[in-house]
Amino acid sequence: MKNSEDFIEVLGARVHNLKNIDVKIPRDQLVVITGLSGSGKSSLAFDTIYAEGQRRYIETFSAYARQFLGGLERPDVDKIEGLSPVIAIEQKTTSKSPRSTVGTITEIYDFLRLLYARASDAYSYETGEKMVSYSDEQIQELISKDYLGQRINILAPVIRSRKGHYRELFEQIAKQGFVKVRVDGEIIDIEKGMKLDRYKTHDIEIVIDRLAIDETENTQKRLYNSILTALDHGEDVLMIIKHGDKKERYFSRTLMCPTTGISYPNPEPNNFSFNSPKGACPVCNGIGELYQVSIEKIIPDKKKSIQAGGLIPYGAYKKNWAFKQLELIAQRYDFKLSDPIKKYPKKHSI
């Protein structure tokens, strides 16, 4: 025998088309109300159960708050028991748009975006590891603990896998007082007029400091200052490399993959919105569909010639401006419109 707490019990509902309806609705289950048009489905769900749940919720507010909300009339029903605070997804008529979904129409999407931004855990898209973030003091503690008694290089990443010669960048780094950089895994001195192969991708880090880690006050103070400088030049990310080693370790104030060093900015609700430039797919711009030309539909049969209608959008040969232009192209590249498309010179064919 189920308890009364397992049901929402409605007794004597008389809203609109309902005629003294008594009904028990099981809780914690998906319940569907069906019936003919005008039988009172919406009257039961929205105008009775939802309206009473909303009214009871507003009654918990102070008298001062209720004056701004206005009063809600009690639905015409004898008694409703087992009712919790409720929300309703309203029935709306909307225009068909790829930017309009069930989530956006009902505004549930806004709550989900806030939930993901504030309560979710971020993971690296490269390694699947959980992203981490540190304060400046935590970074100092970790470096002091993990590299105690070792000589390290503290670096600030400024270029990641981008092409260019970076002559101006090296000049700017030198003007700031730095004498060494790490280019594509190799630490080198900055020289006047120094530049890289502009057609290759490069990784560039500024060598902020080189020091041996110990627990003395002077070393710890120098380490902390170097960390602040590296984070400032590396946009909140720094790298540590042991002397004589090439394996990097990354530390960041923002969300960061501990292995690869890729970092995310702290998430905001618009990062999870396909209607925002910050959250939309860069390929489809949040639409979810791409409109592209299909060569197979334009030229379904390459055995046909253009003259015989091989180009579907043009159709069969006609004496018009478009075909005149095609004839000029054929003369220029030494083929005929009467030739099958598959026999056109490869460098001029689609």
DOVOZA-633511 format. One record per residue (C-alpha): residue number from 1; residue in three letters; x, y, z. Coordinates in steps of 0.2 Angstrom, whole numbers. Example, Ala and Ser with C-alpha at 12.3 -4.5 7.8 and 13.67 -1.06 7.14 Angstrom:
% DOVOZA-633511
n;res;xx;yy;zz
1;ala;62;-22;39
2;ser;68;-5;36
This chain:
% DOVOZA-633511
n;res;xx;yy;zz
1;met;0;0;0
2;lys;8;16;-5
3;asn;8;32;6
4;ser;-1;48;2
5;glu;16;56;0
6;asp;18;45;-16
7;phe;4;54;-25
8;ile;-2;71;-30
9;glu;-20;70;-25
10;val;-33;82;-33
11;leu;-51;82;-27
12;gly;-65;92;-34
13;ala;-57;101;-48
14;arg;-69;113;-57
15;val;-58;124;-67
16;his;-64;127;-85
17;asn;-70;111;-93
18;leu;-66;100;-77
19;lys;-82;94;-68
20;asn;-78;89;-50
21;ile;-63;78;-56
22;asp;-54;68;-43
23;val;-37;61;-48
24;lys;-21;54;-40
25;ile;-5;57;-50
26;pro;10;46;-44
27;arg;25;57;-40
28;asp;43;54;-46
29;gln;36;47;-62
30;leu;33;53;-80
31;val;14;55;-81
32;val;5;59;-98
33;ile;-12;67;-98
34;thr;-22;62;-113
35;gly;-39;66;-120
36;leu;-50;74;-133
37;ser;-48;92;-137
38;gly;-57;102;-124
39;ser;-58;88;-112
40;gly;-48;98;-99
41;lys;-30;92;-100
42;ser;-22;109;-99
43;ser;-34;115;-86
44;leu;-29;100;-75
45;ala;-10;102;-78
46;phe;-8;121;-79
47;asp;-23;130;-72
48;thr;-25;118;-57
49;ile;-9;109;-52
50;tyr;3;122;-58
51;ala;-7;137;-53
52;glu;-9;130;-35
53;gly;9;126;-33
54;gln;14;143;-39
55;arg;2;151;-27
56;arg;8;142;-12
57;tyr;26;146;-17
58;ile;22;165;-18
59;glu;13;164;-1
60;thr;30;160;7
61;phe;36;177;2
62;ser;35;192;14
63;ala;20;204;12
64;tyr;32;217;5
65;ala;38;206;-9
66;arg;20;200;-13
67;gln;14;217;-17
68;phe;26;218;-32
69;leu;20;201;-38
70;gly;2;204;-36
71;gly;-11;191;-29
72;leu;-14;174;-37
73;glu;-32;167;-36
74;arg;-34;150;-29
75;pro;-40;138;-43
76;asp;-57;131;-41
77;val;-53;115;-32
78;asp;-59;107;-16
79;lys;-41;101;-11
80;ile;-24;97;-17
81;glu;-12;86;-7
82;gly;6;81;-10
83;leu;11;96;-20
84;ser;29;102;-21
85;pro;35;118;-28
86;val;33;117;-46
87;ile;39;123;-63
88;ala;30;122;-79
89;ile;36;122;-97
90;glu;23;133;-106
91;gln;15;129;-123
92;lys;21;141;-135
93;thr;19;144;-154
94;thr;36;148;-161
95;ser;44;151;-178
96;lys;55;138;-185
97;ser;73;143;-183
98;pro;89;133;-180
99;arg;93;145;-166
100;ser;77;141;-157
101;thr;76;124;-148
102;val;66;117;-134
103;gly;79;122;-121
104;thr;79;141;-127
105;ile;60;142;-129
106;thr;57;135;-111
107;glu;72;145;-104
108;ile;79;129;-96
109;tyr;94;132;-107
110;asp;98;148;-97
111;phe;99;138;-81
112;leu;109;124;-89
113;arg;122;137;-95
114;leu;124;144;-77
115;leu;125;126;-70
116;tyr;139;121;-82
117;ala;148;138;-79
118;arg;148;137;-60
119;ala;147;119;-55
120;ser;155;109;-68
121;asp;173;101;-70
122;ala;183;105;-85
123;tyr;193;92;-94
124;ser;207;93;-107
125;tyr;201;89;-125
126;glu;219;82;-129
127;thr;222;70;-114
128;gly;206;69;-105
129;glu;214;74;-89
130;lys;205;86;-76
131;met;210;104;-78
132;val;218;112;-63
133;ser;221;130;-58
134;tyr;233;137;-45
135;ser;236;153;-35
136;asp;253;161;-36
137;glu;257;155;-18
138;gln;252;137;-23
139;ile;263;138;-39
140;gln;277;143;-28
141;glu;274;129;-15
142;leu;273;116;-29
143;ile;289;121;-37
144;ser;298;122;-21
145;lys;293;105;-16
146;asp;294;96;-32
147;tyr;311;104;-38
148;leu;320;106;-21
149;gly;339;104;-24
150;gln;337;105;-43
151;arg;342;119;-55
152;ile;327;124;-66
153;asn;322;136;-80
154;ile;307;147;-78
155;leu;299;151;-94
156;ala;284;162;-101
157;pro;276;155;-116
158;val;272;168;-129
159;ile;270;159;-145
160;arg;262;142;-148
161;ser;262;133;-164
162;arg;261;148;-175
163;lys;270;153;-191
164;gly;280;169;-193
165;his;298;176;-192
166;tyr;295;185;-176
167;arg;309;198;-178
168;glu;299;212;-170
169;leu;295;200;-155
170;phe;313;196;-152
171;glu;317;215;-152
172;gln;303;218;-140
173;ile;309;204;-128
174;ala;327;211;-128
175;lys;321;229;-124
176;gln;312;222;-109
177;gly;329;216;-102
178;phe;328;197;-106
179;val;343;189;-115
180;lys;337;171;-118
181;val;322;163;-127
182;arg;318;145;-130
183;val;313;142;-148
184;asp;306;125;-153
185;gly;313;117;-138
186;glu;331;125;-139
187;ile;337;139;-127
188;ile;347;152;-137
189;asp;353;169;-134
190;ile;344;184;-142
191;glu;354;192;-156
192;lys;352;208;-165
193;gly;341;205;-181
194;met;337;188;-175
195;lys;322;180;-185
196;leu;315;163;-189
197;asp;308;154;-204
198;arg;291;162;-207
199;tyr;284;147;-216
200;lys;286;135;-202
201;thr;276;134;-185
202;his;286;139;-170
203;asp;285;138;-151
204;ile;293;153;-142
205;glu;295;155;-123
206;ile;305;169;-114
207;val;318;162;-102
208;ile;313;172;-86
209;asp;325;165;-74
210;arg;337;151;-71
211;leu;340;146;-53
212;ala;343;132;-41
213;ile;329;129;-29
214;asp;332;128;-10
215;glu;323;134;6
216;thr;332;150;9
217;glu;323;166;10
218;asn;332;174;-4
219;thr;329;160;-16
220;gln;311;159;-11
221;lys;309;178;-14
222;arg;317;177;-30
223;leu;307;162;-36
224;tyr;291;171;-31
225;asn;296;187;-41
226;ser;301;176;-56
227;ile;284;167;-55
228;leu;274;184;-56
229;thr;285;190;-70
230;ala;282;173;-80
231;leu;264;173;-77
232;asp;263;191;-83
233;his;272;188;-99
234;gly;264;171;-102
235;glu;246;177;-100
236;asp;244;168;-83
237;val;254;152;-89
238;leu;272;148;-85
239;met;283;133;-89
240;ile;296;124;-78
241;ile;310;114;-86
242;lys;324;105;-76
243;his;342;110;-81
244;gly;348;97;-94
245;asp;330;91;-97
246;lys;318;95;-111
247;lys;301;89;-103
248;glu;290;104;-98
249;arg;278;106;-84
250;tyr;265;119;-84
251;phe;257;130;-71
252;ser;243;142;-73
253;arg;231;154;-64
254;thr;217;148;-75
255;leu;211;131;-80
256;met;225;121;-87
257;cys;229;104;-93
258;pro;244;98;-82
259;thr;252;87;-96
260;thr;250;98;-112
261;gly;249;115;-104
262;ile;233;120;-114
263;ser;223;132;-104
264;tyr;205;138;-104
265;pro;198;154;-97
266;asn;187;153;-82
267;pro;170;147;-89
268;glu;156;160;-91
269;pro;138;156;-96
270;asn;140;162;-113
271;asn;154;149;-116
272;phe;140;136;-116
273;ser;128;146;-128
274;phe;127;142;-147
275;asn;119;159;-149
276;ser;135;168;-142
277;pro;151;170;-152
278;lys;161;164;-137
279;gly;151;147;-137
280;ala;146;145;-155
281;cys;155;132;-166
282;pro;167;141;-176
283;val;163;131;-192
284;cys;144;132;-192
285;asn;142;148;-181
286;gly;130;139;-169
287;ile;117;135;-183
288;gly;121;116;-183
289;glu;120;115;-202
290;leu;132;119;-216
291;tyr;127;125;-233
292;gln;140;119;-246
293;val;141;116;-264
294;ser;139;97;-269
295;ile;149;94;-285
296;glu;140;77;-287
297;lys;123;86;-288
298;ile;130;99;-300
299;ile;138;86;-311
300;pro;130;69;-308
301;asp;136;61;-324
302;lys;154;66;-330
303;lys;151;56;-346
304;lys;139;70;-352
305;ser;146;85;-360
306;ile;141;103;-355
307;gln;132;105;-372
308;ala;121;90;-368
309;gly;117;97;-351
310;gly;131;90;-340
311;leu;130;105;-329
312;ile;113;103;-320
313;pro;111;122;-315
314;tyr;114;127;-334
315;gly;104;114;-342
316;ala;105;109;-361
317;tyr;115;121;-372
318;lys;106;138;-376
319;lys;112;153;-385
320;asn;114;165;-370
321;trp;127;175;-361
322;ala;132;161;-349
323;phe;136;148;-362
324;lys;145;161;-372
325;gln;157;163;-357
326;leu;159;144;-356
327;glu;164;144;-374
328;leu;177;157;-371
329;ile;184;147;-357
330;ala;184;131;-368
331;gln;194;140;-381
332;arg;206;147;-369
333;tyr;210;130;-361
334;asp;208;120;-378
335;phe;193;109;-375
336;lys;175;109;-383
337;leu;158;110;-374
338;ser;153;94;-384
339;asp;167;84;-376
340;pro;162;73;-361
341;ile;166;82;-345
342;lys;178;68;-339
343;lys;189;71;-354
344;tyr;193;89;-349
345;pro;211;93;-344
346;lys;213;88;-326
347;lys;220;105;-321
348;his;205;114;-328
349;ser;191;102;-323
350;ile;182;101;-306
